[in-house]
Amino acid sequence: MSYNQITPSPTPMPTMSPAEVEDYINHYKSIELSWHILMKIGGAISCISSFLLVTHILKKKWTDISLTSIMLLGISLMDIIGSFFGFFMGLWMSGEGILFITSGPLIAGNTQTCTAQGFIFTFSLTYFVTAYAGLGALYCLMVRRGWTKDQMKTKKMRVLFLLPPFIIS
């Protein structure tokens, strides 16, 4: 058997007229624009809801706030920052020619703003992971070991649960 008999012949690529190509590109751009608008709406909703949670927690006297509320306060503050820079700002902080982005109406930044956005967004995501792990451990101690609010109000316990997310991030 010869090589040509073993391998199938390549199928010809379908050709598109220039009008079909332009319609395809315009359709893709409209989908991309609607995706970015949805990201901005979701980021704004996340910022607003986290802001409401922060104001609710801060209405209490600082000495009466439980450790779990303080942890949720930190998570909410990071969510405001992360949602604003990651989702609401979106491509506005990206520069032209970075990764797959070549140009567009949503791009207004440069390499420095893109780097700052990436750092802030990555920091907030890392904080979320470690803070939620700490919150889960705290709830486990409360449910399984029967910890009381008095045991959690010590300065040592607050530092033990509040400092690691910042250090790891």
DSSP file with accessible surface (Angstrom, degrees, kcal/mol):
  #  RESIDUE AA STRUCTURE BP1 BP2  ACC     N-H-->O    O-->H-N    N-H-->O    O-->H-N    TCO  KAPPA ALPHA  PHI   PSI    X-CA   Y-CA   Z-CA
    1    1 A M              0   0  190      0, 0.0     2,-0.1     0, 0.0     0, 0.0   0.000 360.0 360.0 360.0 139.2    0.0    0.0    0.0
    2    2 A S    >>  -     0   0   61      1,-0.1     4,-1.0     4,-0.0     3,-0.7  -0.440 360.0-106.7 -90.9 167.7    1.2    3.4   -0.8
    3    3 A Y  H 3> S+     0   0  166      1,-0.2     4,-2.0     2,-0.2     3,-0.5   0.872 117.3  57.8 -61.4 -37.7    1.1    6.4    1.5
    4    4 A N  H 34 S+     0   0  133      1,-0.2    -1,-0.2     2,-0.2     5,-0.1   0.786 103.0  53.7 -67.8 -26.5   -1.7    8.0   -0.5
    5    5 A Q  H <4 S+     0   0  135     -3,-0.7    -1,-0.2     1,-0.1    -2,-0.2   0.782 110.0  47.5 -78.4 -26.5   -4.0    5.0    0.0
    6    6 A I  H  < S+     0   0  113     -4,-1.0    -2,-0.2    -3,-0.5    -1,-0.1   0.923 106.5  57.6 -80.5 -47.2   -3.6    5.1    3.8
    7    7 A T  S  < S-     0   0   49     -4,-2.0     2,-0.1     1,-0.1    -1,-0.1  -0.694  85.7-125.3 -90.3 134.3   -4.2    8.8    4.5
    8    8 A P        -     0   0  115      0, 0.0     3,-0.1     0, 0.0    -2,-0.1  -0.406  32.3-100.8 -72.3 155.8   -7.4   10.3    3.4
    9    9 A S        -     0   0  101      1,-0.1     2,-0.0    -2,-0.1    -5,-0.0  -0.487  45.3 -99.0 -74.9 145.3   -7.3   13.3    1.2
   10   10 A P        -     0   0  119      0, 0.0    -1,-0.1     0, 0.0     3,-0.0  -0.376  35.4-120.6 -66.7 141.8   -7.8   16.6    3.0
   11   11 A T        -     0   0  121      1,-0.1     2,-0.1    -3,-0.1     0, 0.0  -0.614  32.8-106.4 -81.0 141.9  -11.3   18.0    2.7
   12   12 A P        -     0   0  121      0, 0.0    -1,-0.1     0, 0.0     3,-0.0  -0.409  33.1-114.5 -69.5 142.3  -11.5   21.4    1.1
   13   13 A M        -     0   0  159      1,-0.1     2,-0.1    -2,-0.1     0, 0.0  -0.555  33.8-109.1 -73.3 139.0  -12.2   24.3    3.4
   14   14 A P        -     0   0  113      0, 0.0     2,-0.3     0, 0.0    -1,-0.1  -0.456  33.8-135.6 -68.9 141.4  -15.5   26.0    2.8
   15   15 A T        -     0   0  132     -2,-0.1     2,-0.4    -3,-0.0     0, 0.0  -0.749  13.4-154.6 -99.9 147.1  -15.1   29.4    1.3
   16   16 A M        -     0   0  102     -2,-0.3     0, 0.0     3,-0.0     0, 0.0  -0.944  17.6-121.6-119.6 143.2  -17.0   32.5    2.5
   17   17 A S     >  -     0   0   52     -2,-0.4     4,-2.3     1,-0.1     5,-0.2  -0.370  33.5-106.6 -73.7 160.1  -17.8   35.5    0.5
   18   18 A P  H  > S+     0   0  111      0, 0.0     4,-2.2     0, 0.0     5,-0.2   0.876 122.1  54.1 -57.9 -33.3  -16.5   38.9    1.8
   19   19 A A  H  > S+     0   0   60      2,-0.2     4,-2.3     1,-0.2     5,-0.2   0.907 108.3  49.1 -67.9 -38.5  -20.1   39.8    2.8
   20   20 A E  H  > S+     0   0   99      2,-0.2     4,-2.3     1,-0.2    -1,-0.2   0.894 110.3  51.0 -67.4 -38.7  -20.5   36.5    4.8
   21   21 A V  H  X S+     0   0   60     -4,-2.3     4,-2.5     2,-0.2    -2,-0.2   0.931 110.4  48.8 -62.9 -43.8  -17.2   37.2    6.6
   22   22 A E  H  X S+     0   0  119     -4,-2.2     4,-2.5    -5,-0.2    -2,-0.2   0.916 111.1  49.8 -64.7 -40.5  -18.3   40.7    7.5
   23   23 A D  H  X S+     0   0  106     -4,-2.3     4,-2.3     2,-0.2    -1,-0.2   0.909 111.0  50.2 -63.1 -41.3  -21.6   39.4    8.8
   24   24 A Y  H  X S+     0   0  151     -4,-2.3     4,-2.4     2,-0.2    -2,-0.2   0.927 111.8  47.1 -63.0 -44.8  -19.8   36.8   10.9
   25   25 A I  H  X S+     0   0   74     -4,-2.5     4,-2.6     2,-0.2    -2,-0.2   0.924 112.6  49.1 -65.1 -43.6  -17.4   39.4   12.4
   26   26 A N  H  X S+     0   0   78     -4,-2.5     4,-2.1     2,-0.2    -1,-0.2   0.899 111.0  50.6 -63.5 -38.5  -20.3   41.8   13.2
   27   27 A H  H  X S+     0   0  114     -4,-2.3     4,-2.1    -5,-0.2    -2,-0.2   0.929 111.3  48.2 -63.9 -43.9  -22.2   38.9   14.8
   28   28 A Y  H  X S+     0   0  125     -4,-2.4     4,-2.7     1,-0.2    -2,-0.2   0.913 110.4  51.7 -62.7 -41.9  -19.2   38.0   16.9
   29   29 A K  H  X S+     0   0  123     -4,-2.6     4,-2.5     1,-0.2    -1,-0.2   0.890 108.9  50.2 -64.8 -36.9  -18.7   41.7   17.9
   30   30 A S  H  X S+     0   0   63     -4,-2.1     4,-2.3     2,-0.2    -1,-0.2   0.906 111.8  47.7 -69.3 -37.7  -22.3   42.0   19.1
   31   31 A I  H  X S+     0   0   84     -4,-2.1     4,-2.2     2,-0.2    -2,-0.2   0.929 112.9  49.2 -66.3 -42.4  -22.0   38.8   21.2
   32   32 A E  H  X S+     0   0   62     -4,-2.7     4,-2.2     1,-0.2    -2,-0.2   0.925 111.3  49.2 -63.0 -42.8  -18.7   40.1   22.7
   33   33 A L  H  X S+     0   0   79     -4,-2.5     4,-2.2     1,-0.2    -1,-0.2   0.925 111.0  49.0 -64.5 -43.2  -20.2   43.4   23.5
   34   34 A S  H  X S+     0   0   59     -4,-2.3     4,-2.4     1,-0.2    -1,-0.2   0.888 109.5  53.6 -65.9 -34.7  -23.3   41.9   25.2
   35   35 A W  H  X S+     0   0  156     -4,-2.2     4,-2.1     1,-0.2    -1,-0.2   0.927 109.8  47.0 -63.7 -43.2  -21.0   39.6   27.2
   36   36 A H  H  X S+     0   0   19     -4,-2.2     4,-2.0     2,-0.2    -2,-0.2   0.876 110.6  52.1 -69.2 -34.5  -19.0   42.6   28.5
   37   37 A I  H  X S+     0   0   86     -4,-2.2     4,-2.4     2,-0.2    -1,-0.2   0.925 109.3  50.0 -66.2 -41.9  -22.1   44.5   29.3
   38   38 A L  H  X S+     0   0  110     -4,-2.4     4,-2.6     1,-0.2    -2,-0.2   0.891 109.0  52.5 -63.3 -38.0  -23.4   41.5   31.3
   39   39 A M  H  X S+     0   0   46     -4,-2.1     4,-2.5     2,-0.2    -1,-0.2   0.905 109.8  48.8 -63.0 -40.6  -20.0   41.3   33.2
   40   40 A K  H  X S+     0   0   22     -4,-2.0     4,-2.3     2,-0.2    -2,-0.2   0.908 111.6  48.8 -67.3 -39.7  -20.3   45.0   34.1
   41   41 A I  H  X S+     0   0   88     -4,-2.4     4,-2.5     2,-0.2     5,-0.2   0.940 113.2  47.3 -64.8 -45.3  -23.9   44.5   35.3
   42   42 A G  H  X S+     0   0   39     -4,-2.6     4,-2.3     1,-0.2    -2,-0.2   0.904 112.3  49.8 -63.0 -40.7  -22.9   41.5   37.4
   43   43 A G  H  X S+     0   0    1     -4,-2.5     4,-2.4    -5,-0.2    -1,-0.2   0.903 111.0  49.4 -64.5 -39.0  -19.9   43.4   38.8
   44   44 A A  H  X S+     0   0   31     -4,-2.3     4,-2.5     2,-0.2    -2,-0.2   0.924 111.1  49.1 -67.4 -42.0  -22.1   46.3   39.7
   45   45 A I  H  X S+     0   0  109     -4,-2.5     4,-2.6     1,-0.2     5,-0.2   0.918 111.9  49.5 -62.9 -41.3  -24.6   44.1   41.5
   46   46 A S  H  X S+     0   0   28     -4,-2.3     4,-2.3    -5,-0.2     5,-0.2   0.921 111.2  48.7 -64.3 -42.8  -21.9   42.4   43.4
   47   47 A C  H  X S+     0   0   21     -4,-2.4     4,-2.3     2,-0.2    -2,-0.2   0.928 113.5  47.0 -62.4 -45.0  -20.3   45.7   44.5
   48   48 A I  H  X S+     0   0  106     -4,-2.5     4,-2.3     2,-0.2    -2,-0.2   0.935 113.3  46.9 -65.2 -45.8  -23.7   47.0   45.6
   49   49 A S  H  X S+     0   0   62     -4,-2.6     4,-1.9     1,-0.2    -1,-0.2   0.904 113.7  48.2 -66.7 -37.9  -24.7   43.9   47.6
   50   50 A S  H  X S+     0   0   11     -4,-2.3     4,-2.5    -5,-0.2    -1,-0.2   0.892 109.7  53.4 -67.8 -37.2  -21.3   43.7   49.3
   51   51 A F  H  X S+     0   0  118     -4,-2.3     4,-2.6    -5,-0.2    -2,-0.2   0.911 107.9  50.6 -62.3 -41.1  -21.5   47.4   50.1
   52   52 A L  H  X S+     0   0  104     -4,-2.3     4,-2.0     1,-0.2    -1,-0.2   0.896 110.3  49.6 -64.3 -38.4  -24.9   46.8   51.8
   53   53 A L  H  X S+     0   0   67     -4,-1.9     4,-2.3     2,-0.2    -2,-0.2   0.916 110.4  50.6 -66.0 -40.8  -23.4   43.9   53.8
   54   54 A V  H  X S+     0   0   11     -4,-2.5     4,-2.6     1,-0.2    -2,-0.2   0.936 110.8  47.9 -63.0 -45.6  -20.5   46.1   54.9
   55   55 A T  H  X S+     0   0   48     -4,-2.6     4,-0.7     1,-0.2    -1,-0.2   0.889 110.5  52.8 -65.3 -34.5  -22.8   48.9   56.0
   56   56 A H  H >< S+     0   0  111     -4,-2.0     3,-0.6    -5,-0.2     4,-0.4   0.918 112.2  44.3 -65.0 -42.7  -25.0   46.4   57.9
   57   57 A I  H >< S+     0   0    6     -4,-2.3     3,-1.3     1,-0.2    -2,-0.2   0.904 110.9  53.9 -68.7 -39.9  -22.0   44.9   59.8
   58   58 A L  H 3< S+     0   0   93     -4,-2.6    -1,-0.2     1,-0.2    -2,-0.2   0.582  89.8  76.8 -76.3  -7.0  -20.5   48.4   60.6
   59   59 A K  T << S+     0   0  170     -4,-0.7    -1,-0.2    -3,-0.6    -2,-0.2   0.757  85.0  79.4 -70.0 -23.1  -23.7   49.6   62.2
   60   60 A K  S <  S-     0   0   97     -3,-1.3     2,-0.2    -4,-0.4     5,-0.1  -0.394  99.5 -92.3 -79.9 161.0  -22.9   47.5   65.3
   61   61 A K    >>  -     0   0  140      1,-0.1     3,-1.4    -2,-0.1     4,-0.6  -0.485  36.2-120.5 -69.7 144.1  -20.4   48.6   67.9
   62   62 A W  G >4 S+     0   0  149      1,-0.3     3,-0.7     2,-0.2    -1,-0.1   0.830 112.2  54.3 -59.4 -32.4  -16.9   47.3   67.1
   63   63 A T  G 34 S+     0   0   96      1,-0.2    -1,-0.3     0, 0.0    -2,-0.0   0.730 106.5  52.8 -75.2 -19.7  -16.7   45.4   70.4
   64   64 A D  G <4 S+     0   0   90     -3,-1.4     2,-0.4     2,-0.1    -1,-0.2   0.498  82.2 107.9 -92.6  -4.9  -20.0   43.6   69.6
   65   65 A I    <<  -     0   0    1     -3,-0.7    -8,-0.0    -4,-0.6    -7,-0.0  -0.603  66.2-134.1 -79.0 128.8  -19.0   42.3   66.2
   66   66 A S     >  -     0   0   18     -2,-0.4     4,-2.1     1,-0.1     5,-0.2  -0.275  21.0-109.1 -76.8 166.0  -18.3   38.6   66.2
   67   67 A L  H  > S+     0   0    1      1,-0.2     4,-2.4     2,-0.2     5,-0.2   0.888 119.8  53.7 -63.3 -38.5  -15.3   37.0   64.5
   68   68 A T  H  > S+     0   0   18      1,-0.2     4,-2.4     2,-0.2    -1,-0.2   0.902 108.4  49.9 -64.7 -37.7  -17.5   35.5   61.8
   69   69 A S  H  > S+     0   0   17      2,-0.2     4,-2.2     1,-0.2    -1,-0.2   0.887 109.6  51.3 -67.0 -37.4  -18.9   39.0   61.0
   70   70 A I  H  X S+     0   0   14     -4,-2.1     4,-2.3     2,-0.2    -2,-0.2   0.911 110.4  48.9 -65.5 -40.2  -15.4   40.4   60.9
   71   71 A M  H  X S+     0   0    4     -4,-2.4     4,-2.4     1,-0.2    -2,-0.2   0.920 111.9  48.3 -65.4 -41.5  -14.4   37.7   58.4
   72   72 A L  H  X S+     0   0   51     -4,-2.4     4,-2.6     2,-0.2    -2,-0.2   0.852 108.3  56.0 -66.8 -30.8  -17.5   38.4   56.3
   73   73 A L  H  X S+     0   0   15     -4,-2.2     4,-2.5     2,-0.2    -2,-0.2   0.939 109.2  45.7 -63.2 -46.2  -16.6   42.1   56.5
   74   74 A G  H  X S+     0   0   15     -4,-2.3     4,-2.4     2,-0.2    -2,-0.2   0.913 113.3  49.5 -62.9 -42.2  -13.1   41.4   55.0
   75   75 A I  H  X S+     0   0    5     -4,-2.4     4,-2.1     1,-0.2    -2,-0.2   0.921 112.2  48.4 -63.5 -41.7  -14.6   39.1   52.3
   76   76 A S  H  X S+     0   0    5     -4,-2.6     4,-2.2     2,-0.2    -2,-0.2   0.900 110.4  50.5 -67.5 -40.5  -17.2   41.8   51.4
   77   77 A L  H  X S+     0   0   80     -4,-2.5     4,-2.0     1,-0.2    -1,-0.2   0.922 112.6  46.8 -63.1 -42.5  -14.5   44.5   51.2
   78   78 A M  H  X S+     0   0   22     -4,-2.4     4,-3.3     1,-0.2     5,-0.3   0.855 109.6  55.0 -66.7 -32.8  -12.4   42.4   49.0
   79   79 A D  H  X S+     0   0   31     -4,-2.1     4,-2.8     2,-0.2     5,-0.3   0.893 105.8  51.6 -67.1 -37.8  -15.4   41.5   46.9
   80   80 A I  H  X S+     0   0   42     -4,-2.2     4,-2.0     2,-0.2     5,-0.2   0.955 116.0  40.7 -61.1 -47.4  -16.1   45.2   46.3
   81   81 A I  H  X S+     0   0   73     -4,-2.0     4,-2.6     2,-0.2     5,-0.3   0.950 118.9  45.0 -66.6 -48.6  -12.5   45.8   45.1
   82   82 A G  H  X>S+     0   0    2     -4,-3.3     4,-2.7     1,-0.2     5,-0.5   0.902 114.8  47.1 -65.4 -41.9  -12.3   42.5   43.1
   83   83 A S  I  X>S+     0   0    4     -4,-2.8     5,-2.9    -5,-0.3     4,-1.3   0.887 113.6  49.2 -68.1 -37.0  -15.7   42.9   41.4
   84   84 A F  I  <>S+     0   0   81     -4,-2.0     5,-2.6    -5,-0.3     6,-0.2   0.969 121.8  31.6 -66.3 -50.9  -15.0   46.6   40.6
   85   85 A F  I  <5S+     0   0   56     -4,-2.6     5,-0.2    -5,-0.2    -2,-0.2   0.854 128.0  38.8 -78.0 -33.7  -11.6   46.0   39.0
   86   86 A G  I  <5S+     0   0   12     -4,-2.7    -3,-0.2    -5,-0.3    -2,-0.2   0.921 132.9  11.6 -83.7 -45.9  -12.2   42.5   37.6
   87   87 A F  I  <<S+     0   0   88     -4,-1.3    -3,-0.2    -5,-0.5     4,-0.2   0.864 127.9  44.2-104.0 -47.5  -15.7   42.6   36.3
   88   88 A F  I   <S+     0   0   64     -5,-2.9    -3,-0.2     1,-0.2    -4,-0.2   0.954 122.5  37.2 -68.2 -47.6  -17.0   46.1   36.2
   89   89 A M  S > <S+     0   0   40     -5,-2.6     3,-2.4    -6,-0.3     4,-0.2   0.891  87.5 151.3 -71.2 -36.7  -13.9   47.7   34.8
   90   90 A G  G >  S-     0   0    8      1,-0.3     3,-0.8    -6,-0.2     4,-0.2  -0.120  71.7  -3.3  50.3-125.1  -13.3   44.6   32.5
   91   91 A L  G >  S+     0   0   22      1,-0.2     3,-1.1     2,-0.2    17,-0.6   0.550 112.6  88.8 -78.9  -7.9  -11.5   45.5   29.3
   92   92 A W  G <  S+     0   0   93     -3,-2.4    16,-1.1     1,-0.3    -1,-0.2   0.858  92.2  45.0 -58.7 -33.0  -11.4   49.2   30.0
   93   93 A M  G <  S+     0   0   24     -3,-0.8    17,-0.5    -4,-0.2    -1,-0.3   0.551  95.7  98.0 -88.4  -7.6   -8.1   48.7   31.9
   94   94 A S    <   -     0   0   10     -3,-1.1    15,-1.9    12,-0.2    14,-0.4  -0.489  67.4-134.4 -79.0 153.5   -6.6   46.5   29.2
   95   95 A G  B >   -a  109   0A   2     15,-0.2     3,-1.4    -2,-0.1    15,-0.2  -0.669  28.5 -90.6-104.2 161.5   -4.3   47.8   26.6
   96   96 A E  T 3  S+     0   0  133     13,-0.5     6,-0.2    -2,-0.2     7,-0.1  -0.439 110.1  23.1 -69.3 140.8   -4.3   47.2   22.9
   97   97 A G  T 3  S+     0   0   63      4,-1.5     2,-0.6     1,-0.3    -1,-0.2   0.507  84.9 134.9  84.0   3.7   -2.2   44.3   21.8
   98   98 A I  S X  S-     0   0   33     -3,-1.4     3,-2.0     3,-0.3    -1,-0.3  -0.787  80.3 -45.4 -89.6 124.3   -2.2   42.5   25.2
   99   99 A L  T 3  S-     0   0  158     -2,-0.6    -2,-0.0     1,-0.3     0, 0.0  -0.313 124.7 -18.2  53.8-121.7   -3.0   38.8   24.7
  100  100 A F  T 3  S+     0   0  152     -2,-0.1     2,-0.5     2,-0.0    -1,-0.3   0.521 110.3 105.8 -92.7  -4.8   -5.8   38.3   22.3
  101  101 A I    <   +     0   0   17     -3,-2.0    -4,-1.5     1,-0.2    -3,-0.3  -0.639  33.9 162.1 -81.9 121.3   -7.1   41.9   22.5
  102  102 A T        -     0   0  106     -2,-0.5     2,-0.3     1,-0.4    -1,-0.2   0.815  60.5 -37.2-104.9 -47.9   -6.2   43.8   19.4
  103  103 A S        +     0   0   81     -7,-0.1    -1,-0.4    -6,-0.1     3,-0.1  -0.979  64.1 139.8-166.6 168.8   -8.6   46.8   19.5
  104  104 A G    >   -     0   0   34     -2,-0.3     3,-1.1     3,-0.2    -8,-0.0  -0.847  58.9 -88.8 159.9 166.3  -12.1   47.8   20.3
  105  105 A P  T 3  S+     0   0  127      0, 0.0    -1,-0.1     0, 0.0     0, 0.0   0.683 117.8  59.2 -72.0 -16.9  -14.3   50.4   21.9
  106  106 A L  T 3  S+     0   0   31     -3,-0.1     2,-0.5     2,-0.0   -12,-0.2   0.436  85.5  91.5 -91.7  -0.2  -14.0   48.9   25.3
  107  107 A I    <   +     0   0   22     -3,-1.1   -15,-0.2     1,-0.1    -3,-0.2  -0.851  32.1 141.8-102.5 123.5  -10.2   49.2   25.6
  108  108 A A        +     0   0   86    -16,-1.1   -15,-0.2   -17,-0.6   -13,-0.1   0.341  49.9  78.6-137.3   1.3   -8.8   52.4   27.2
  109  109 A G  B     -a   95   0A  23    -15,-1.9   -13,-0.5   -18,-0.4     2,-0.2  -0.126  59.6-136.3-102.0-162.6   -5.8   51.3   29.2
  110  110 A N     >  -     0   0   75    -17,-0.5     4,-2.2   -15,-0.2   -15,-0.2  -0.751  45.5 -74.5-141.1-169.7   -2.2   50.3   28.7
  111  111 A T  H  > S+     0   0   85     -2,-0.2     4,-2.4     1,-0.2     5,-0.2   0.887 127.0  52.2 -63.7 -38.3    0.2   47.6   30.0
  112  112 A Q  H  > S+     0   0  136      2,-0.2     4,-2.4     1,-0.2    -1,-0.2   0.919 110.9  45.7 -66.9 -43.8    0.5   49.2   33.4
  113  113 A T  H  > S+     0   0   46      2,-0.2     4,-2.4     1,-0.2    -1,-0.2   0.883 112.8  51.8 -67.9 -34.3   -3.2   49.5   34.1
  114  114 A C  H  X S+     0   0   29     -4,-2.2     4,-2.4     2,-0.2    -2,-0.2   0.914 110.5  48.1 -65.6 -41.7   -3.7   45.9   32.8
  115  115 A T  H  X S+     0   0   93     -4,-2.4     4,-2.4     2,-0.2    -2,-0.2   0.914 111.8  49.5 -65.6 -42.2   -1.0   44.7   35.2
  116  116 A A  H  X S+     0   0   44     -4,-2.4     4,-2.6     2,-0.2     5,-0.2   0.924 111.2  49.6 -63.3 -42.5   -2.5   46.6   38.1
  117  117 A Q  H  X S+     0   0   19     -4,-2.4     4,-2.6     1,-0.2     5,-0.2   0.923 111.2  49.1 -62.3 -43.9   -5.9   45.1   37.3
  118  118 A G  H  X S+     0   0   33     -4,-2.4     4,-2.5     2,-0.2     5,-0.2   0.904 112.0  48.8 -63.0 -40.8   -4.5   41.6   37.1
  119  119 A F  H  X S+     0   0  143     -4,-2.4     4,-2.7     2,-0.2    -2,-0.2   0.950 114.0  44.9 -64.3 -48.1   -2.7   42.0   40.5
  120  120 A I  H  X S+     0   0   43     -4,-2.6     4,-2.4     2,-0.2    -2,-0.2   0.924 115.5  47.1 -64.2 -43.0   -5.7   43.4   42.3
  121  121 A F  H  X S+     0   0   51     -4,-2.6     4,-2.3    -5,-0.2    -1,-0.2   0.927 114.1  46.7 -67.2 -41.8   -8.0   40.7   40.8
  122  122 A T  H  X S+     0   0   84     -4,-2.5     4,-2.5    -5,-0.2     5,-0.2   0.910 111.5  52.2 -66.1 -40.5   -5.7   37.9   41.6
  123  123 A F  H  X S+     0   0   49     -4,-2.7     4,-2.4    -5,-0.2    -2,-0.2   0.933 110.8  47.4 -60.1 -44.7   -5.1   39.2   45.1
  124  124 A S  H  X S+     0   0    1     -4,-2.4     4,-2.4     1,-0.2    -2,-0.2   0.908 111.7  49.6 -68.3 -38.0   -8.8   39.3   45.8
  125  125 A L  H  X S+     0   0   78     -4,-2.3     4,-2.0     2,-0.2    -1,-0.2   0.919 112.2  47.8 -65.8 -40.5   -9.4   35.8   44.4
  126  126 A T  H  X S+     0   0   48     -4,-2.5     4,-2.2     1,-0.2     5,-0.2   0.899 110.9  52.0 -66.0 -38.4   -6.6   34.4   46.5
  127  127 A Y  H  X S+     0   0    6     -4,-2.4     4,-3.0    -5,-0.2     5,-0.3   0.917 107.3  53.2 -62.2 -42.9   -8.0   36.2   49.5
  128  128 A F  H  X S+     0   0   34     -4,-2.4     4,-2.7     2,-0.2     5,-0.3   0.934 108.9  48.7 -57.6 -47.5  -11.5   34.7   48.9
  129  129 A V  H  X S+     0   0  106     -4,-2.0     4,-1.7     1,-0.2    -1,-0.2   0.946 117.3  39.7 -60.8 -48.2  -10.1   31.2   48.8
  130  130 A T  H  X S+     0   0   26     -4,-2.2     4,-2.3     2,-0.2    -1,-0.2   0.895 116.4  50.0 -72.6 -36.5   -8.1   31.5   52.1
  131  131 A A  H  X S+     0   0    1     -4,-3.0     4,-2.6    -5,-0.2    -2,-0.2   0.911 111.4  48.2 -69.8 -40.2  -10.8   33.5   53.9
  132  132 A Y  H  X S+     0   0  129     -4,-2.7     4,-2.5    -5,-0.3    -1,-0.2   0.863 110.4  52.5 -68.0 -33.1  -13.6   31.1   53.0
  133  133 A A  H  X S+     0   0   66     -4,-1.7     4,-2.3    -5,-0.3    -2,-0.2   0.927 111.7  46.1 -65.2 -43.0  -11.3   28.2   54.1
  134  134 A G  H  X S+     0   0   16     -4,-2.3     4,-2.5     2,-0.2    -2,-0.2   0.896 112.1  50.8 -64.9 -39.5  -10.8   30.0   57.5
  135  135 A L  H  X S+     0   0   10     -4,-2.6     4,-2.6     2,-0.2    -2,-0.2   0.910 110.0  50.1 -65.5 -39.5  -14.5   30.7   57.8
  136  136 A G  H  X S+     0   0   40     -4,-2.5     4,-2.1     2,-0.2    -2,-0.2   0.908 110.9  48.9 -63.7 -41.2  -15.3   27.1   57.1
  137  137 A A  H  X S+     0   0   48     -4,-2.3     4,-2.3     2,-0.2    -2,-0.2   0.903 111.1  50.9 -64.5 -39.0  -12.8   26.0   59.8
  138  138 A L  H  X S+     0   0    0     -4,-2.5     4,-2.2     2,-0.2    -2,-0.2   0.928 110.4  47.8 -65.5 -43.3  -14.3   28.5   62.2
  139  139 A Y  H  X S+     0   0   99     -4,-2.6     4,-2.7     1,-0.2     5,-0.3   0.881 110.0  53.9 -64.4 -36.2  -17.8   27.2   61.6
  140  140 A C  H  X>S+     0   0   67     -4,-2.1     4,-2.8     2,-0.2     5,-0.8   0.916 108.9  48.5 -63.0 -42.3  -16.5   23.7   62.0
  141  141 A L  H  X5S+     0   0   42     -4,-2.3     6,-1.6     3,-0.2     4,-0.8   0.878 113.1  48.6 -64.5 -36.5  -15.1   24.7   65.4
  142  142 A M  H  <5S+     0   0   62     -4,-2.2     4,-0.4     4,-0.2    -2,-0.2   0.924 121.8  32.6 -69.9 -42.3  -18.4   26.3   66.4
  143  143 A V  H  <5S+     0   0  120     -4,-2.7    -2,-0.2    -5,-0.2    -3,-0.2   0.940 129.2  32.4 -82.7 -48.5  -20.5   23.3   65.4
  144  144 A R  H  <5S+     0   0  199     -4,-2.8    -3,-0.2    -5,-0.3    -2,-0.1   0.896 130.8  30.6 -78.7 -42.0  -18.3   20.3   66.1
  145  145 A R  S  <<S-     0   0  189     -4,-0.8    -3,-0.2    -5,-0.8    -1,-0.2   0.486 101.1-123.9 -98.5  -7.3  -16.3   21.6   69.1
  146  146 A G        -     0   0   48     -4,-0.4    -4,-0.2    -6,-0.3    -3,-0.1   0.825  38.8-176.7  71.6  34.2  -19.0   23.8   70.6
  147  147 A W        -     0   0   64     -6,-1.6     2,-0.2    -9,-0.1    -1,-0.2  -0.361  12.1-145.0 -64.6 144.6  -16.9   27.0   70.6
  148  148 A T     >  -     0   0   71      1,-0.1     4,-1.3    -2,-0.1     3,-0.3  -0.562  26.4-105.1-104.3 171.2  -18.7   30.0   72.1
  149  149 A K  H  > S+     0   0  142      1,-0.2     4,-1.0     2,-0.2   -82,-0.1   0.830 119.5  59.9 -65.5 -30.9  -18.5   33.7   71.2
  150  150 A D  H  4 S+     0   0  130      1,-0.2     3,-0.3     2,-0.2     4,-0.3   0.885 103.3  50.3 -65.6 -37.6  -16.3   34.3   74.2
  151  151 A Q  H >4 S+     0   0   89     -3,-0.3     3,-0.5     1,-0.2    -1,-0.2   0.834 112.7  47.3 -67.7 -30.6  -13.6   31.9   73.0
  152  152 A M  H 3< S+     0   0    7     -4,-1.3    -1,-0.2     1,-0.2    -2,-0.2   0.624  98.2  70.4 -85.8 -13.1  -13.6   33.6   69.6
  153  153 A K  T 3< S+     0   0   84     -4,-1.0    -1,-0.2    -3,-0.3    -2,-0.2   0.558  71.6 110.9 -83.1  -5.5  -13.4   37.1   71.0
  154  154 A T  S <> S-     0   0   65     -3,-0.5     4,-2.0    -4,-0.3     5,-0.2  -0.353  76.0-125.8 -68.8 149.0   -9.8   36.7   72.2
  155  155 A K  H  > S+     0   0  175      1,-0.2     4,-2.5     2,-0.2     5,-0.2   0.881 108.8  58.2 -63.0 -35.6   -7.2   38.8   70.4
  156  156 A K  H  > S+     0   0  169      1,-0.2     4,-2.3     2,-0.2    -1,-0.2   0.920 107.6  45.7 -61.7 -44.0   -5.2   35.6   69.6
  157  157 A M  H  > S+     0   0   24      2,-0.2     4,-1.9     1,-0.2     5,-0.2   0.890 111.3  52.3 -69.7 -37.2   -8.1   33.9   67.8
  158  158 A R  H  X S+     0   0   40     -4,-2.0     4,-2.2     2,-0.2     5,-0.3   0.930 112.7  44.7 -64.6 -43.1   -9.0   37.0   65.8
  159  159 A V  H  X S+     0   0   74     -4,-2.5     4,-2.1     1,-0.2    -2,-0.2   0.918 110.5  55.8 -65.9 -39.5   -5.4   37.3   64.6
  160  160 A L  H  < S+     0   0  101     -4,-2.3    -1,-0.2    -5,-0.2    -2,-0.2   0.866 118.4  32.4 -62.0 -34.8   -5.2   33.6   63.9
  161  161 A F  H  < S+     0   0   22     -4,-1.9    -1,-0.2    -5,-0.1    -2,-0.2   0.722 123.2  43.6 -95.5 -23.7   -8.2   33.8   61.6
  162  162 A L  H  X S+     0   0   44     -4,-2.2     4,-0.6    -5,-0.2    -3,-0.2   0.765 108.1  53.7 -95.0 -26.9   -7.9   37.2   60.1
  163  163 A L  H >X S+     0   0   87     -4,-2.1     4,-2.1    -5,-0.3     3,-0.7   0.905  93.5  65.5 -79.8 -41.1   -4.1   37.5   59.3
  164  164 A P  H 3> S+     0   0   51      0, 0.0     4,-3.0     0, 0.0     5,-0.4   0.866  96.0  56.5 -55.0 -40.5   -3.5   34.3   57.1
  165  165 A P  H 3> S+     0   0    4      0, 0.0     4,-1.9     0, 0.0    -2,-0.1   0.915 111.2  44.4 -58.8 -37.9   -5.7   35.4   54.2
  166  166 A F  H << S+     0   0  102     -3,-0.7    -3,-0.1    -4,-0.6   -39,-0.1   0.897 115.4  47.5 -71.1 -38.7   -3.7   38.6   53.8
  167  167 A I  H  < S+     0   0  122     -4,-2.1    -1,-0.2     2,-0.2    -4,-0.0   0.942 115.6  44.0 -68.3 -45.1   -0.3   36.9   54.2
  168  168 A I  H  <        0   0  107     -4,-3.0    -2,-0.2     1,-0.2    -1,-0.2   0.885 360.0 360.0 -68.6 -36.9   -1.2   34.1   51.8
  169  169 A S     <        0   0   37     -4,-1.9    -1,-0.2    -5,-0.4    -2,-0.2   0.874 360.0 360.0 -66.8 360.0   -2.7   36.5   49.2
